[in-house]
Amino acid sequence: QVQLVESGGGVVQPGGSLNLSCTSTGTFQRINTMGWYRQAPGKQRESVAQITGAGDTNYADSVKGRFTISRDGAKIAAYLQMKGLEPEDTAVYYCSAPGRSRTYWGQGTQVTVSS
């Protein structure tokens, strides 16, 4: 079964850090870009960070300088290092990998930033 699995979410105080991981099982279509998205309650899903197969990265303005995306080039796996977390970062975080004819999504991992 083709699957992306996120892990690493949790509850953290403002200013804290979390590291998210996205691993995979199964046989995927060819993957180039991988990304992290998030969806807060009552809001649309939004892009957080993207990384291409060449290692080029792109970040949402709201997380620049605080979040770092990376990937394992030998596997379909991506990571999101999050520092300086703010209450506004509270959301379900999803891993995404566009294939040739479909986009793969994980089930999401909850990140809650609260004092």
Buried (B, 14 or more C-beta within 10 A) or exposed (E): EBEBBBEBBEEBEEEBEBEBBBBBEEEBEEBEBBBBBBBBEEEEBEBBBBBEEEEEBBBBEEBEEBBBBBBBEEEBBBBBBBBEBEEEBBBBBBBBBBBEEEEBBBEBBEBBBEE
